[in-house]
Amino acid sequence: MDQEDFTADLCAEQIGKLFQFQDLTGIESLPTCRDVLQRHHWDIESAVQDQLNLREGRPSVFAGTSETSSAPTVLVDPTRQQIFNPEASGTGNFLSFVIDYILRTFYNTFVSVVRFTWSLVWPEPRPPITDPVADVGRFIQNYESMYGSEHPVYYRGSYRQALNDAKQELRFLVIYLHQNDQTDCSNFCSSVLPNSNVISFLNESNILFWACEQDLNEGNRVATALQANVYPYVAVVVLRESRMTLVGRMEGPVSPEEFIRRLRSVFEANEAYLIAARAERIERSFNQSLREQQDRAYLESLRADEEKEQIKREKENQEQEERLLQVRLEEIEQAHKDELKKQKVEMLASIPQEPPLEEPGSLTIVFIMPGGIRIERRFAEMSPVADVLNFVFCHPSSPDIFEVATNFPKRVLNVEDRNKTLKQAGLQKREVLFINDLDS
């Protein structure tokens, strides 16, 4: 489908999130981007994090958060690691290490073959579910009971949590795997870890230090994942090229000074990856913030346009209503005028003829209209006042609503006087009446 059909049912906010998600993830297919966002209910942060997790080989954030689920995978590639062998201060020590390494490798291989063969004949029951955090706490408790409380700050959580925090906080994760009843491990715990320089170095804000016993379930899982064979075993894991990667490891005995030197060498070789990751996050955060500001500005612009359109429609509707009301008022006024004209025509026929000039009992009335027009007419003195009022009403120069009043003293001829004769109303032989317009 074309882009117009593809986005036809999306609102402006969803379209903005669609292109923002494409920019952040680099996915070229817009339908794929839309499917991912819809699965995450258009929560762009969760969708982006899930895509990054999948690229790093980690489980989806929706796959469950139980501690019993598999830990995030760490890339264990010897070509990406700095590997440090035990210190060789002399030929005897070196031969001893080689012999010990060969014997340990042979022993581990033999035990693995025996266990595999035995599992085929007599499968072991399902191992019980363990608590990784409790295993770490048990190691720390055993360590302090044997070697004291002088040691670097241990990360008190599972290996999975330590990996997640190191990735989230962009820190180096230093891992120490301990093996009980091992002389080199006892020496490491009694001389290296309590060393003040080692403690100061490992307690830096850019380092997480995690440790566990190889004999415990959590330690054994980590030893298997990191391919630990010789103890004490120390590994360094860091976010490198968007994947948690094992970048350094040291096995066997080591002095405090050499231990710090080796770790510093690993950190210096991989610090650039953390700097790049921080810069990428800052840029991604900036782009996201900029896109959100643009989306907000776009939505505000749409809202402003909608408000203007609404105001325009309301104004047009009001003007239309006013025009209709004006037309209706004009129709009513015209109907009223037509009705008045009809009444004047009908009433004109009921007004008696003007009496002759010489007829006795007649009187002359001069009507002064509002515009100054003078109208003179004779009426019989026995005619009712209604004839005078009707005459004024039917005359073309008369206003529609008026009053008839004498000059001095002023007296208004009203409805109550309609049935009186002109004589009874006090009109003389020659009377001047003023017609006042009540509409003006």
HUSUL-V691777 format. One record per residue. N is the residue number from 1. SS is DSSP state (A for helix, B for strand, O for the rest). PSI is psi in radians with two decimals (none if undefined). Layout:
n = [N,N]
ss = [SS,SS]
psi = [PSI,PSI]
This chain:
n = [1,2,3,4,5,6,7,8,9,10,11,12,13,14,15,16,17,18,19,20,21,22,23,24,25,26,27,28,29,30,31,32,33,34,35,36,37,38,39,40,41,42,43,44,45,46,47,48,49,50,51,52,53,54,55,56,57,58,59,60,61,62,63,64,65,66,67,68,69,70,71,72,73,74,75,76,77,78,79,80,81,82,83,84,85,86,87,88,89,90,91,92,93,94,95,96,97,98,99,100,101,102,103,104,105,106,107,108,109,110,111,112,113,114,115,116,117,118,119,120,121,122,123,124,125,126,127,128,129,130,131,132,133,134,135,136,137,138,139,140,141,142,143,144,145,146,147,148,149,150,151,152,153,154,155,156,157,158,159,160,161,162,163,164,165,166,167,168,169,170,171,172,173,174,175,176,177,178,179,180,181,182,183,184,185,186,187,188,189,190,191,192,193,194,195,196,197,198,199,200,201,202,203,204,205,206,207,208,209,210,211,212,213,214,215,216,217,218,219,220,221,222,223,224,225,226,227,228,229,230,231,232,233,234,235,236,237,238,239,240,241,242,243,244,245,246,247,248,249,250,251,252,253,254,255,256,257,258,259,260,261,262,263,264,265,266,267,268,269,270,271,272,273,274,275,276,277,278,279,280,281,282,283,284,285,286,287,288,289,290,291,292,293,294,295,296,297,298,299,300,301,302,303,304,305,306,307,308,309,310,311,312,313,314,315,316,317,318,319,320,321,322,323,324,325,326,327,328,329,330,331,332,333,334,335,336,337,338,339,340,341,342,343,344,345,346,347,348,349,350,351,352,353,354,355,356,357,358,359,360,361,362,363,364,365,366,367,368,369,370,371,372,373,374,375,376,377,378,379,380,381,382,383,384,385,386,387,388,389,390,391,392,393,394,395,396,397,398,399,400,401,402,403,404,405,406,407,408,409,410,411,412,413,414,415,416,417,418,419,420,421,422,423,424,425,426,427,428,429,430,431,432,433,434,435,436,437,438,439,440]
ss = [O,O,A,A,A,A,O,O,O,O,O,A,A,A,A,A,A,A,A,A,A,A,A,A,A,O,O,O,O,A,A,A,A,A,A,A,A,A,A,O,O,O,O,A,A,A,A,A,A,A,A,A,A,A,A,O,O,O,O,O,O,O,O,O,O,O,O,O,O,O,O,O,O,O,B,O,O,A,A,A,O,B,B,B,O,O,O,O,O,O,A,A,A,A,A,A,A,A,A,A,A,A,A,A,A,A,A,A,A,A,A,A,A,A,A,A,A,A,A,A,A,O,O,O,O,O,O,O,O,O,O,A,A,A,A,A,A,A,A,A,A,A,A,A,A,A,A,O,O,O,O,O,O,O,O,O,O,O,A,A,A,A,A,A,A,A,A,A,A,O,O,B,B,B,B,B,B,B,O,O,O,O,A,A,A,A,A,A,A,A,A,A,O,O,O,A,A,A,A,A,A,A,O,O,O,O,B,B,B,B,B,B,B,O,O,O,A,A,A,A,A,A,A,A,A,O,O,O,O,O,O,O,B,B,B,B,B,B,B,B,O,O,B,B,B,B,B,B,B,B,B,O,O,O,O,A,A,A,A,A,A,A,A,A,A,A,A,A,A,A,A,A,A,A,A,A,A,A,A,A,A,A,A,A,A,A,A,A,A,A,A,A,A,A,A,A,A,A,A,A,A,A,A,A,A,A,A,A,A,A,A,A,A,A,A,A,A,A,A,A,A,A,A,A,A,A,A,A,A,A,A,A,A,A,A,A,A,A,A,A,A,A,A,A,A,A,A,A,O,O,O,O,O,O,O,O,O,O,O,O,O,B,B,B,B,B,B,B,O,O,O,O,O,B,B,B,B,B,B,B,O,O,O,B,A,A,A,A,A,A,A,A,A,A,O,O,O,O,O,O,O,B,B,B,B,B,O,O,O,O,O,B,B,O,A,A,A,O,O,O,B,O,O,O,O,O,O,O,O,B,B,B,B,B,B,B,B,O,O,O]
psi = [2.65,3.02,-0.62,-0.76,-0.63,-0.61,0.19,-0.61,0.20,2.54,3.02,-0.67,-0.70,-0.66,-0.73,-0.76,-0.59,-0.87,-0.56,-0.73,-0.68,-0.70,-0.69,-0.59,-0.35,0.21,2.13,-0.56,2.02,-0.69,-0.66,-0.76,-0.73,-0.72,-0.75,-0.80,-0.68,-0.64,-0.48,0.31,0.66,0.43,1.73,-0.60,-0.80,-0.69,-0.78,-0.77,-0.70,-0.70,-0.70,-0.69,-0.75,-0.65,-0.56,0.01,0.14,2.75,2.72,2.58,-0.21,0.15,-0.05,2.59,0.23,2.54,-0.31,-0.14,2.83,2.51,2.75,2.42,2.54,2.30,2.00,1.54,1.98,-0.49,-0.28,0.12,2.60,2.01,2.19,2.17,2.88,2.64,2.36,1.57,-0.18,2.99,-0.63,-0.75,-0.70,-0.78,-0.66,-0.72,-0.74,-0.79,-0.77,-0.71,-0.73,-0.78,-0.72,-0.70,-0.76,-0.75,-0.80,-0.69,-0.77,-0.80,-0.68,-0.71,-0.76,-0.78,-0.68,-0.78,-0.73,-0.63,-0.48,-0.61,-0.76,1.57,2.42,2.60,2.75,2.25,2.54,2.68,2.22,2.96,1.85,-0.69,-0.68,-0.63,-0.74,-0.76,-0.62,-0.69,-0.81,-0.70,-0.78,-0.70,-0.86,-0.53,-0.46,-0.64,-0.08,3.13,0.02,1.82,2.89,2.86,2.05,2.52,2.03,1.24,3.12,2.90,-0.69,-0.78,-0.68,-0.73,-0.80,-0.76,-0.70,-0.67,-0.79,-0.72,0.00,1.03,2.84,2.38,1.96,2.18,2.25,2.18,2.19,2.57,2.13,2.74,0.56,2.08,-0.76,-0.62,-0.70,-0.73,-0.67,-0.73,-0.46,-0.36,-0.53,-0.99,-0.62,-0.14,2.32,-0.64,-0.69,-0.76,-0.82,-0.68,-0.80,-0.32,0.16,2.67,-0.31,0.22,2.36,2.34,2.02,2.44,2.70,2.86,2.43,-0.42,-0.33,2.74,-0.79,-0.77,-0.66,-0.71,-0.74,-0.69,-0.70,-0.76,-0.64,0.08,0.84,2.28,-0.63,2.40,2.62,2.50,2.18,2.27,2.69,2.16,2.43,2.75,1.99,2.05,0.81,0.25,2.47,2.10,2.41,1.93,-0.15,2.57,2.61,2.41,2.44,-3.08,2.64,2.61,2.80,-0.72,-0.78,-0.60,-0.81,-0.74,-0.76,-0.79,-0.75,-0.65,-0.74,-0.75,-0.79,-0.61,-0.37,0.01,-0.57,-0.59,-0.68,-0.69,-0.75,-0.70,-0.71,-0.77,-0.70,-0.71,-0.74,-0.76,-0.74,-0.72,-0.71,-0.79,-0.71,-0.76,-0.74,-0.73,-0.69,-0.71,-0.73,-0.71,-0.76,-0.73,-0.69,-0.77,-0.69,-0.65,-0.77,-0.75,-0.73,-0.72,-0.70,-0.69,-0.74,-0.75,-0.68,-0.78,-0.71,-0.77,-0.74,-0.71,-0.76,-0.72,-0.71,-0.76,-0.67,-0.75,-0.70,-0.70,-0.74,-0.69,-0.72,-0.75,-0.71,-0.72,-0.71,-0.68,-0.74,-0.75,-0.74,-0.70,-0.65,-0.73,-0.73,-0.68,-0.69,-0.73,-0.72,-0.75,-0.69,-0.71,-0.79,-0.66,-0.52,-0.58,-0.37,-0.10,2.23,2.75,2.68,2.21,2.72,2.75,-0.65,-0.03,2.25,2.68,0.27,2.68,2.70,2.31,2.24,2.09,2.17,1.89,2.86,-0.59,0.11,0.01,2.33,2.27,2.26,2.36,2.57,2.53,2.61,2.45,-0.29,0.00,2.59,2.73,-0.48,-0.57,-0.68,-0.79,-0.71,-0.65,-0.81,-0.76,-0.67,-0.19,2.44,-0.48,-0.04,2.47,2.85,-0.66,2.16,3.02,2.60,2.17,2.58,2.90,-1.11,2.22,2.57,2.26,2.32,2.28,1.91,-2.96,-0.57,-0.35,0.00,-0.67,-0.08,2.66,2.87,-0.61,-0.76,-0.50,-0.07,0.34,2.42,-3.08,-0.71,2.02,2.50,2.15,2.40,2.26,1.96,2.28,2.04,-0.15,-0.29,none]
